[in-house]
């Protein structure tokens, strides 16, 4: 079983995740740490737990999910990994920072490589499945831990909501299809750790999400 530690970072209130094993290896997923205090909080947790970061993963590359990529690279020497179809989103990040009036954005280092949804990841013996869920961003991935029924879902499905689709590369119908075909097929008790806001479950969203209910 893997452990999941959540941080809420930046003015966008983005959820950053550290996924770690009892063997003390960890992955940093969507580092949104923006200011010095947030970066220190992430570093302090990793040091206090005696963790060794081995991968930097991005569910997608919108500004708020890549704020900390440069810091993670500088601190632990990791380069990001994400879906190739989100490369244009990554290139837009510094432009978006300008548009939103966010100063001091540090460009993400070049990727270590691109993730393919057909690949199966493994952290110290625990398999992590990737599923391709475009709609919010063209190259959006979610990470699924079937053994413990956890989903690290980025900005696809939220507690009572869904990811916005009015940004470049977004498409509403594509997002709804991603949710129905890739997430709502999971058991109801899978816990979704979203990119913003509190956790939810697949069952709760199938019953009550106002944007996308399960199809009967």
N, C-alpha and C positions, 0 to 999 in steps of 0.2 A: 504494500500500500504506500502511496505517495502522499505527502503533506502539502497543503496549499495555504500560503500566506498572502493575504490581500492588503494592499496599500491604496489609499485614495490620494491622488496627487494632482497638482496644477489647478489653475482657475477653472478648468473644464471638468474637475471632479472625476478624473479618469481612474479606473481600477487597474493597478499593476499587480502582477502575480509572480510569486516565487514558488516554483514547484520543486520539492526536494524529497530525497529518500533518506532512509535510516543510515545509508552508507555515506551520507553527507555531501552528495553531489546535487547540484541544483541547476534548474533552467530559469532564466529571467524572461518573463513573457510580457510584452507591451510596456516597457519601462516609460512611464509618464512623468518621472521625477523632473521637475522644472528648476526650482531654486536650490540654493546650497543646502538648506535645511532638509529638503526632501531627498536630495541625493545622499546626504549623511544618514538619514533614517534608513534608507535601503542598505547602505554599506554597513551600518551598525547592526542591523538584523542579521545579515549574512555572516558578519564576524562573530556575533554573539552565539550563533548556532554552529559555528565552526564549519560553514559550508564552503564548497568549492564550486563556483559557477562554471558550467561546461558549455552552455548554449544560450544564445540570445535569439528569441523567437518573436516575430510580430504576426499577430492574427491578420493585421492589415496595416497600412502605412499612413493613415491620417495623422496630422500634426500632433494631436494629443496623445497618441500611442507610441510616438517615436521621440518625444522630447529627450528621453534619457539614453537613447542609443549611443550618442557620443560619449557620455559619461561612463556607461558600462564598458565601452571599448577602451577608454583611457584607464579605467580602474582594474579591469580583469582581462583585457586583451581580446575580447570577443567581438566578432563581427555579426551583424544581424542576418537572419534567415527568414525569408518570406516568399510568397508565391510570385512568380515572374510577372503575372498579370497586374500586380500592384506596383510595379516599378514606376509607372507614370504618377501614381499617387505619392510615392516617396519623393519624386522630383518636384512635386507640387508643394511639399511641406514648407520649405522656406518662403515660398510665395504666399502660402496661407498664413504664415506667421506675420508677414507684413500686412496682409489684409485685415487680420484680427488685432493688429497693434500689439503683438507680443514681442518684446525686445529680447535680444540676446540668444536667439535660436541658434543652436549648434548643429550643423549639417551631420546627418548620419554617415558613418563610414560606409564604404562600399560593401555589398553583401558578401558573406562567406560563400553563399550558394543559394539557389532557389529551392524552395520546398515544392514537392509534387504531392497532390492529394492521394496518389496511389502508393506513396511511401508509408511505411510503418515505422514510427519512432520508438525508441526504447530508452528508459531511464532506469538503470540498475535492475533490470529484469522485469520491469513493468512496461507493458506495451501502451503506446499512445497513438490512437488512430487520428488521422487528419481527414476532415471532410471539407469539400469546396462549397462555400456558401456565398456566392456573389449577390449583389443587390445593393448593399450599403457601400461597398467598395468592390471594384472589379476582380480583385484577387483575394477576397476574404477567405480565410481558413478558420475552422474551429478545431480544437483539440479535445479528444474524447478518451476518458479513462474508463473503459468498460468494467474493469475489475472492481472498481469502487463506485461506479455510476456518477462520475463527475464530468462536466463539460466546461471547458474554458472557452467561452463563446464570443469574445470580442463584442462588436456592436451589431449583432444579428438579431438576437432576441433578448428583451429586457423584462423585468418584472412589470407586467401590465403595459408593455409597449414594444416597439421594434426600432431598429436603426433607421435613421433618417435617410432619405433617398434623393434629396435635392442637391447633393454635392456632385461635382464632376465624377462621372463613372457610375453613379447610382441609378437604380431602376426599381421602381416599386414592385411591379409584378414579378420581376426576377427574385427580389428579396422574399416575397411571400412564397414563391415556389421553393426557394432554398429552405425556408423554415418547415414547410410541409413535407418536403421530400427527404431532407437530411436530419432534421431535429425531431419533428413530431412522430417519426417512426421509432424513436427510442422509447423505452419503458417510461411510464409516468413518474417513477421515483428518481429518475436522473436529475441531479442538481445542476442548475446552470449558473455559472459564475460569469456574470456579464461584464462588459467594458465600462459600464456606469451603473450606479445604483445597487440595491441589495440583490442577493441571490433569489432564485425562484426554482420551480421544478417544471419539467415538461408537462406533467399532468395539470398543474395549476394554469399554465398558459393555454393549453388545449381547451380548457373549460371556460376561461374568463378573459383571455387577451382580447381587447376590443378591436384589434387590427387583423388578427388572423386566428380563427378558431380551427379546431380539427374538423376535417371534412367527414361527414357521416357516410 
